[in-house]
Amino acid sequence: MKTLKVIIVYFISITLINCSTFKVFEDKSRLTAEQENELAINGDSFSMFIYFENSMKGEKIFIKSYKVHYNGIIREYAQSGVAEWITVPNISEIELYINGKRYLIEANKVIRYQYLVVSKDPRKRRQYKLNFTNSPKPYW
């Protein structure tokens, strides 16, 4: 009986993990120690660039941070591959809402990465990919 409970809990956990709204990826190419020190000293002079790819067309976005508030629906720019981009100062954490679903980007992650690329998983209707990176894609 105890084994059956463990199996049920395991399958429920796997199902919840696979059904989560946000899949987060962090690029291995991180900032150098020198760049991180510079960001820690002069954090207000740097920004995180949030790019919404064309797959996000029609999604309602709300971004709240220390200085920036964005509230709008993503429009598509077909030739660039990027539907919309927003610059956010890396002063504090960022709250990202996509169709009312919240993802908190902690302040230490905002400082470590220059770019956040947001896209929709084509296989799952309401699942979004958040890719934190320091290397821009070629079409930017």
C-alpha positions as CSV (number, residue, x, y, z in Angstrom):
1,M,0.0,0.0,0.0
2,K,2.8,2.4,0.8
3,T,4.5,1.6,-2.5
4,L,1.2,2.5,-4.3
5,K,1.1,5.9,-2.6
6,V,4.7,6.6,-3.6
7,I,4.0,5.7,-7.2
8,I,0.9,7.9,-7.3
9,V,2.8,10.9,-5.7
10,Y,5.6,10.4,-8.3
11,F,3.2,10.4,-11.3
12,I,1.4,13.5,-10.0
13,S,4.7,15.3,-9.5
14,I,5.8,14.4,-13.0
15,T,2.5,15.6,-14.5
16,L,2.7,18.9,-12.6
17,I,6.2,19.5,-13.7
18,N,5.4,18.8,-17.4
19,C,2.4,21.0,-17.3
20,S,4.0,24.1,-15.8
21,T,3.4,27.3,-17.7
22,F,7.1,28.4,-17.9
23,K,10.1,26.4,-19.0
24,V,13.2,28.2,-18.0
25,F,16.6,27.8,-19.7
26,E,19.8,29.5,-18.6
27,D,22.6,29.8,-21.2
28,K,26.0,28.4,-20.0
29,S,27.9,31.4,-21.4
30,R,27.7,33.6,-18.3
31,L,29.3,36.9,-17.7
32,T,33.0,36.9,-16.7
33,A,33.9,37.7,-13.1
34,E,35.1,41.1,-14.2
35,Q,31.7,41.9,-15.9
36,E,29.8,40.7,-12.8
37,N,31.8,42.9,-10.6
38,E,31.2,45.9,-12.9
39,L,27.5,45.2,-12.9
40,A,27.5,45.0,-9.1
41,I,29.2,48.3,-8.8
42,N,27.3,50.1,-11.6
43,G,24.1,48.1,-11.8
44,D,21.9,51.1,-12.7
45,S,23.8,51.7,-15.9
46,F,22.9,48.3,-17.4
47,S,19.7,46.8,-18.6
48,M,18.1,43.5,-19.3
49,F,16.6,43.3,-22.8
50,I,13.5,41.2,-23.0
51,Y,12.7,39.9,-26.5
52,F,9.4,38.4,-27.5
53,E,9.7,36.2,-30.5
54,N,7.0,36.1,-33.3
55,S,5.4,33.0,-31.6
56,M,4.2,35.4,-28.9
57,K,1.9,37.3,-31.3
58,G,-1.4,38.1,-29.6
59,E,-0.3,37.3,-26.1
60,K,-1.1,39.9,-23.3
61,I,2.0,41.0,-21.5
62,F,2.5,43.0,-18.3
63,I,5.9,43.8,-17.0
64,K,6.5,45.4,-13.7
65,S,9.9,46.4,-12.3
66,Y,11.4,49.3,-10.3
67,K,11.2,51.8,-13.2
68,V,9.4,50.1,-16.1
69,H,5.8,49.1,-16.5
70,Y,4.7,47.6,-19.8
71,N,1.1,46.6,-20.5
72,G,0.2,45.5,-24.0
73,I,-0.5,42.8,-26.6
74,I,2.5,41.5,-28.6
75,R,2.3,42.5,-32.3
76,E,4.3,40.6,-35.0
77,Y,7.1,42.0,-37.1
78,A,7.5,39.1,-39.6
79,Q,10.9,39.9,-41.1
80,S,12.9,40.4,-37.9
81,G,11.7,37.3,-36.0
82,V,11.3,39.5,-33.0
83,A,7.7,40.7,-32.3
84,E,8.6,43.1,-29.6
85,W,11.5,44.0,-27.3
86,I,11.6,45.9,-24.0
87,T,14.5,47.3,-22.1
88,V,14.3,47.0,-18.3
89,P,16.8,48.5,-15.8
90,N,18.5,45.8,-13.8
91,I,17.9,47.6,-10.5
92,S,15.4,45.1,-9.0
93,E,13.4,42.0,-9.6
94,I,11.1,41.9,-12.6
95,E,7.5,40.6,-12.6
96,L,6.5,39.1,-15.9
97,Y,2.9,38.3,-16.6
98,I,1.8,36.5,-19.7
99,N,-1.9,36.2,-20.1
100,G,-2.2,36.7,-16.3
101,K,0.3,34.0,-15.4
102,R,3.1,35.4,-13.2
103,Y,6.9,34.6,-13.4
104,L,9.2,36.4,-11.0
105,I,12.7,37.2,-12.3
106,E,14.8,37.6,-9.2
107,A,17.2,40.5,-9.0
108,N,20.3,38.3,-9.0
109,K,19.2,36.7,-12.3
110,V,18.5,40.2,-13.8
111,I,22.1,41.2,-13.1
112,R,23.7,37.9,-14.4
113,Y,22.0,38.0,-17.8
114,Q,21.7,40.7,-20.5
115,Y,18.9,39.1,-22.5
116,L,15.7,37.2,-21.9
117,V,14.1,35.6,-24.9
118,V,10.5,34.7,-24.5
119,S,8.7,32.4,-26.9
120,K,5.7,30.0,-27.0
121,D,6.2,26.3,-27.3
122,P,4.6,25.3,-30.6
123,R,3.6,21.9,-29.2
124,K,1.9,23.2,-26.1
125,R,-0.7,26.0,-26.3
126,R,-0.1,27.7,-23.0
127,Q,3.6,26.9,-22.3
128,Y,6.2,29.6,-22.6
129,K,10.0,29.3,-22.9
130,L,12.1,31.8,-21.0
131,N,15.7,31.7,-22.2
132,F,18.2,33.7,-20.2
133,T,21.4,34.4,-22.2
134,N,24.3,36.8,-22.6
135,S,24.6,36.1,-26.4
136,P,22.2,37.8,-28.7
137,K,20.7,35.7,-31.6
138,P,21.9,36.6,-35.2
139,Y,18.7,38.3,-36.3
140,W,18.9,40.9,-33.5
